[in-house]
Amino acid sequence: MGIRARRRVAAIAAVAGAAAGLAACGGESSGDTPTLNWYINPDVSNLEAYVTDEDGNQAPGGQAYLALKCSEESNGAYDITVRLLPNDASQQREQLVRRLAAEDESIDLMSLDPAFTAEFANAGFLQPIPKEQQTQLSEGMLDGAVEAATYDDNLVAVPLWSNTQILWFKKSVAEKAGLDMTKPVTWDQIIDAAEQTQTTVSVQAKRYEGYSVWINALISGAGGQILEDPQDGKDAKITIDTPEGKAAAEVVSKLGNSSAAPPALSNADEGGTVASFSAADGGFLVNWTYVYSDPNVAPFKDDLGWVRYPQTTDDDESRPPYGGINIGVSNYGKHTDAAYEAAACLTSAESQKTYAQSSGNQPARSAVYDDPEMKEAFPMSALWRESIDAAAPRPLTPYWSDISTALYSSWHPPSSVDPDTTPEESQQYIEDVLQGKALL
Amino acid sequence: MASTTTLEPTKAAPGGRRAKARSPESAENRLGWKLAGPAVAVMLLVTAWPMLRALYLSTFSYRLTDPDNREFVGISNYGVVLSDSLWWRAVGVAVFIMVVTVAVELVIGFAFAMVMNNILVARGLVRASILVPYGIITVVSAYAWLYAFQPTTGFVNQWLHLDPGTNLFDDFWGSIFVICLAEIWKTTPFVSLLLLAGLSQVPNDAIEAATVDGATWTQRLTKVILPSMRAAIMVAVLFRALDAYRIFDSPFIMTGFANGTAPPSGLVYNAMIQRVELGLGSAMSVLLFLSVLIIAFGLMKLFRVDLSQVRGD
């Protein structure tokens, strides 16, 4: 799926609307220019930035377009080729782990989900970033974004974009229930409001990573965390069997056994929850920021409201989930210096603005949010920045994928969750899995 | 997870050979080794080495992404697997799929074999079309069945006048039903092909003699035809049983091993490929291999057939 330099120039010409003549004389030889391979997750694409590879396949625009721009701007210092990873996040991880474990030289840069950034750093797959460069790269980044790219007190990858969940609701429903949405709301309040108005609260509670995202947000929102000392790996202390874990289980159990639960709650992923929220009896939804541009919500956009993620308890501020993509530099690539330069360019404020505008994904840099163009394009961008800053990333442990699987398996389905037993059982199960005493 | 059945080399025809070597037996033996030696060497290279490596790895607690914490744990990985209900459930799932699919395939396969054997017109066409499903890649057939049964894109709900929201992949029995169905559809042709070979070896005079003696059709089937096909049935059952026990593709594609549909090979995949827990994963693959051996051995005892004599006679 390599995209040749010649094609790049052609694509840039198309994007910039430049004269066709430029494309014809393009394809300057890249004699000493090192080629950097950047493994990207397929991202939301913008048609204008589509690039065509030698086989005539079209690659998505977002990150591929940044690659073109930074290659051009580097003046021959490097030339980035994007390579697509599979769609599914766990399959992306699988492919990268297998290549990196074999010390594959053909990876220079990679787009990493924050959930497995720690695992890669711990395995030695990521080139350690020199201290002074860490400060430089993280300057002006939102706290939540930096936290999710930090392992063992070191910045191990550079945040490219950030994502967070907010509470989406139908203004008409909140009004009917008499719920004041200008103040922070709790899970209890929205579940009660939905019951009262015979509407639903849509949450991702399928047996998958998204369900762990919810549980993590609930526990963090109560002031707790899933585990302590993540750098201890499999010996980290699991802290689910705590009052905070119980508070989280109470919310899950309440919704699971409530009339406010959508019929397919236990099978609902991101797309499914948008669908159930868009249905006539949809009332509330927690979901990532891209819901705003989802065609499903277009018919009732006037009725669509958004506020910060609901609180687990009455007193503690909510800790919204964190997502996004970090850029990691491989430990086994041949052009490490060029790769750092490229990572800095790809994650610059300007790149993040371009990327946000073309893909709809939120910047990780604080300054970009102050840009008037950004404010105009995304009316709720102030809420996004606030949420990302307050976000609680999933625990930055090398064993997150195991912990997550053990967690969502033992809390599934939501209706089976018992606040008195589930936290204890799931803590035991996670510990057994980590110690190699139980299978997943 | 290579197929483990090996055909013993044919025994040398006794006597009849005036050898210059001191012992004719040992000369035969040496020639045999010369002929089979290279193949044995290649087999060892591609199967024995990975197996020994799996055996070695299975004695460690070793995660590929946490190499510093690698430690020798002896046989405790086996203890973990064998005492975990997840493993026994997986074995149960595989045995269930194996028993159901092999039983159904034998019946349908036998019917197909009869058709292929007795049909007079368009013989080639019929034989070829019966074999079509077997020629389809398992992953492709798994997707085809998945899409057919899905409530959004599938046509099955409509055909059977089910509630349009019915999703068979929602629970264990629904999932396992479609998995078995796909498996039966795909591999019945293989069974029927093997049974056809057996059927064509049933001596016609024996059937005629039975007819003359007044045997009914059922009697001819159970007393003459089936007994003379015993070796062919044995091969079909053995091959299919081992394949069905090691099932992977269909549940992987259709359910992603959700709803408790993971067979042992699915657990191996989860441990080895997803979690990169090489120790536990290797222990499970060794156990999978052993259980395949047990099944093969058990079936051979059950049928009292010596595989080396299956070759025509």
Interface residues (C-beta under 8 A of the other chain):
Chain A: S90 E94 V97 R98 A101 E119 F120 N122 A123 G124 F125 R207 G233 K234 N267 P398 Y399 S401 D402 G436 K437 A438 L439 L440
Chain B: S61 L64 T65 D66 P67 N69 V73 S76 N77 V80 V81 D84 L86 W87 D170 A258 L267 N270 A271 I273 Q274 R275 V276 E277 G279 L280
